Amino acid sequence: MDYHKIITDFLKLQDAYQFTRRNLMTKERFRDIASADVERALDLDGTFLNEPLIEHVGHLPIVASYFHQFLEHKDEVNLGRVLTMLSIHDIGETVLGDIFTYTKTVVEEQEEVAVALTLLPEYLQEIFLEYEALDSFDAKYAKSVDALAGFLPTLDMPRIIIKRFIKRGACVDVIVCKKRPVMEWDSTMLQVFNMSMDQAYRAERGEVLLFPAVDYDMK
């Protein structure tokens, strides 16, 4: 076995995860810059604000591990398999880069799957395709966690996040239309999603928020 090649290939993959940037981000990436200049938080091209892919993938196990205990279908979900799915589901982005989910075409989605299969070892291809096809409770949970994580920051900094989504052409109605079906397999995931979207709608309409916003959220 060529361990030198194994390690070399891993380092290439690790670098690709670290240096591939995404347009969505966790609130920690906003905090310092938004506290100093909240308007800069709306800069969609600001490299500092765009999280590395590895941050996104690193955030997902926290979300998945926490909400698993509350699932209606907890006993049908193998958390270990879910975490494996979440660690590889965006591997195509290491080659193609991030494409905004609300404007991604079917052709682009197919290309991302095809690239992922060229990167993944054979023993991981089956579980990757299971995730893509939503063929199990594990896949459905993994998919809903990935979808949920992208707008969990709307819970405590909703005004900034919603304004960024709107600048890219995705109002709350668009988010609900695209992501709600992914949540409908489990009552807990659906309820968490609905409350997140309730917060987002309130921010979009200038209404009283369901959850308090952080101090540096846009007023």
C-alpha positions in Angstrom: 0.0 0.0 0.0 1.4 3.4 -1.0 0.9 5.4 2.2 2.8 8.4 0.7 0.2 8.7 -2.0 -2.7 8.2 0.4 -1.5 11.0 2.6 -0.6 13.2 -0.4 -4.1 12.8 -1.8 -5.7 13.5 1.6 -3.7 16.8 1.9 -5.0 17.9 -1.6 -8.5 17.2 -0.5 -8.1 19.0 2.8 -6.7 22.0 1.0 -9.6 22.0 -1.4 -12.1 22.0 1.5 -10.2 24.8 3.3 -9.9 27.1 0.3 -13.3 26.6 -1.4 -15.5 29.5 -0.4 -19.2 29.5 0.1 -21.6 32.5 0.0 -23.5 31.4 3.1 -21.9 31.5 6.5 -22.3 30.9 10.2 -22.9 34.0 12.4 -19.4 33.8 13.9 -18.0 35.0 10.6 -20.3 38.0 10.7 -19.7 39.1 14.3 -16.5 41.2 14.2 -17.2 42.9 10.9 -20.9 43.5 11.5 -20.2 44.9 14.9 -17.9 47.5 13.4 -19.8 48.2 10.1 -23.1 46.4 9.6 -23.4 47.6 6.0 -20.3 45.6 5.0 -22.2 42.5 6.1 -24.3 42.9 3.0 -21.2 42.6 0.7 -21.9 39.4 -1.2 -18.4 39.3 -2.7 -16.5 40.0 0.5 -14.0 37.1 0.8 -13.7 37.5 4.5 -17.5 37.0 4.9 -17.6 33.9 2.7 -17.0 30.8 4.8 -14.6 28.1 3.7 -16.3 24.8 2.7 -14.6 23.1 5.7 -16.4 25.5 8.1 -19.8 24.5 6.6 -18.9 20.8 6.8 -17.6 21.3 10.4 -20.8 23.0 11.5 -23.1 20.2 10.3 -22.2 17.6 12.9 -23.1 20.0 15.6 -26.5 20.6 14.2 -27.1 16.9 13.4 -25.9 15.6 16.8 -28.0 18.1 18.7 -31.4 17.7 16.9 -31.1 13.9 16.6 -32.2 13.4 20.2 -35.5 15.2 19.5 -36.5 13.6 16.2 -39.8 11.9 15.8 -38.0 9.2 13.8 -34.9 9.1 16.1 -34.9 5.3 16.3 -34.8 5.0 12.5 -31.9 7.4 12.0 -28.3 6.1 12.3 -26.4 9.2 13.4 -23.0 7.7 12.4 -24.2 7.1 8.8 -25.7 10.6 8.8 -22.4 12.2 9.8 -20.6 10.2 7.1 -23.1 11.6 4.5 -22.6 15.1 5.8 -18.8 14.9 5.6 -18.9 14.0 1.9 -22.1 15.5 0.5 -20.4 18.7 -0.8 -17.2 17.2 -2.1 -18.1 18.2 -5.7 -17.8 21.8 -4.6 -14.0 21.3 -4.1 -13.7 21.2 -7.9 -16.7 23.2 -9.1 -16.9 25.8 -6.4 -20.1 26.9 -4.6 -23.2 27.5 -6.7 -26.0 29.3 -4.8 -28.6 26.7 -4.1 -31.6 28.8 -5.0 -30.2 29.4 -8.6 -28.6 26.1 -9.2 -29.9 24.3 -12.3 -30.6 20.6 -12.8 -27.6 20.4 -15.1 -25.3 21.9 -12.4 -26.7 19.5 -9.8 -26.0 16.6 -12.1 -22.5 17.8 -12.8 -21.8 18.2 -9.1 -22.9 14.6 -8.5 -20.8 13.3 -11.4 -17.7 15.1 -10.1 -18.3 13.8 -6.5 -18.3 10.2 -7.8 -14.9 10.7 -9.4 -13.5 12.0 -6.1 -15.0 9.5 -3.7 -13.6 6.0 -3.2 -15.9 3.2 -4.3 -16.9 2.3 -0.7 -18.4 5.8 -0.2 -20.2 6.1 -3.5 -23.2 4.1 -2.5 -23.9 6.1 0.6 -23.4 9.4 -1.3 -26.0 8.3 -3.9 -28.3 7.3 -1.1 -28.1 10.8 0.2 -28.7 12.3 -3.2 -31.8 10.1 -3.8 -33.2 10.5 -0.2 -33.6 6.7 -0.1 -33.6 6.4 3.7 -34.3 8.1 7.0 -30.6 8.7 7.3 -30.4 10.5 3.9 -33.5 12.5 4.7 -32.1 13.6 8.0 -28.7 14.5 6.5 -30.4 16.5 3.7 -32.6 18.4 6.2 -29.7 19.2 8.5 -27.7 20.6 5.5 -30.7 22.7 4.5 -31.4 23.9 8.0 -27.9 24.9 8.9 -27.8 27.4 6.1 -30.4 29.6 7.7 -30.1 28.8 11.4 -28.3 32.2 11.7 -31.7 33.9 10.9 -32.8 32.9 14.4 -30.6 35.6 16.1 -29.4 37.8 13.3 -32.4 37.7 11.0 -32.2 41.1 9.4 -28.7 40.8 8.0 -29.3 37.2 6.8 -32.6 38.0 5.1 -31.2 41.1 3.4 -28.3 39.0 2.0 -30.7 36.4 0.7 -32.9 39.1 -0.9 -29.8 40.7 -2.6 -29.2 37.3 -4.3 -32.9 37.0 -5.3 -34.1 34.6 -2.6 -36.9 36.1 -0.5 -38.3 34.0 2.4 -41.1 32.7 0.1 -38.5 31.2 -2.2 -36.6 29.6 0.7 -39.8 28.1 2.1 -40.8 26.8 -1.4 -37.5 25.1 -2.0 -36.6 23.8 1.5 -39.8 23.0 3.3 -40.4 19.7 1.4 -37.0 18.5 2.7 -38.2 18.9 6.3 -41.6 17.2 5.9 -40.4 13.7 6.7 -40.1 14.5 10.4 -42.3 16.6 12.7 -39.3 18.0 14.7 -37.3 19.1 11.7 -40.5 20.7 10.2 -41.3 22.6 13.3 -37.7 23.9 13.7 -37.8 25.0 10.1 -41.2 26.6 10.4 -40.1 28.6 13.5 -36.9 29.7 11.7 -39.0 30.9 8.7 -41.4 32.6 11.1 -38.4 34.6 12.4 -37.3 35.3 8.9 -40.8 36.5 7.8 -41.0 38.8 10.8 -37.6 40.3 9.9 -38.6 40.7 6.3 -41.8 42.5 7.3 -40.3 44.6 10.1 -42.5 42.9 12.7 -41.7 41.9 16.3 -39.2 39.0 16.3 -39.9 35.6 17.6 -36.4 35.3 19.1 -34.2 38.2 20.2 -31.6 39.4 17.8 -27.9 39.9 18.6 -26.9 43.5 19.1 -25.1 43.9 15.8 -28.0 42.6 13.7 -29.2 45.3 11.2 -32.0 47.4 12.7 
